[in-house]
Amino acid sequence: MTLTVREERLGAWWVLRVEGELDLVSAPTVRRRVHDAVAEGRRDLIIDLSGVRFCDSTGVGVLIAARRLLRSCAGRLRIVLPAEAGGEGSHVNRVLAALGVLRLFEHYADPESAARDTTEPLPT
């Protein structure tokens, strides 16, 4: 399964829509897209993971690194982790929760909700 990353603007936010498998082979693509966005001056970023069907520890590492990068330049990162019809949540949601890192991220059901939220996150 290949990975695709599409970029679009949603109000003041930039959305990276990731689809496919986020693993050892594909994670560098997402890492590069995040770094490119920051290098271009984009500081408000939403990573939409609703199209990700599999995520391994390398993918989780990319998300944590993206959070760290954006925080270091006074940026904001939000991720999209929609619930599946079965009510258990997305695969990525379950992986992040199992590893104990879900709490590190502001997460939303869709990019529009993430872009509309005007509350500031609690410092961590």
Buried (B, 14 or more C-beta within 10 A) or exposed (E): EEBEBEEEEBEEBBBBBBBBBBBEEBBEBBBEBBEEBBEEEBBBBBBBBBBBEBBBEBBBBBBBBBBEBBEEEEBBBBBBBBEEEEEEBBBBBBBBEEEEBBEBBBBBEBBBBBBEEEEEEEEE
